[in-house]
Amino acid sequence: MKMLQAIIRPEKLDEVMKALEGKGFVALTVTDVRGRGEQKGISLQFRGRKMDVDLLPKVKIEIVLNDGEVDSALKTIREPARTGSVGDGKIFVLPVDLMAKVRTEETWR
């Protein structure tokens, strides 16, 4: 099993979730996060003053899936999340040793 963590722009969340659901990936966790990458923040104008915003709002989607589903999930997230600009996000794939349901005490390895 693998855990896929996708960090994307917040405004792309609905499109990505619809695409994932359309491909059968319905179980996921979404967390509001802040971060920066190559763009190193942005400069904004507020009431006539320049403000540097170092950490930008992002959304992290976490999905646990079977090894054979990783490529499909990657493609499904990339297409709707991409704007072509710096700051579109990153996707990480991590190994999962064990998954256990709290309610039923089922476990998967």
Secondary structure as UniProt FT lines:
FT   STRAND          2..8
FT   HELIX           10..12
FT   HELIX           13..22
FT   TURN            23..24
FT   STRAND          29..35
FT   TURN            38..39
FT   STRAND          42..46
FT   TURN            47..48
FT   STRAND          49..53
FT   STRAND          56..65
FT   HELIX           67..69
FT   HELIX           70..81
FT   TURN            86..87
FT   STRAND          89..95
FT   STRAND          99..100
FT   TURN            102..104
FT   STRAND          107..108
//
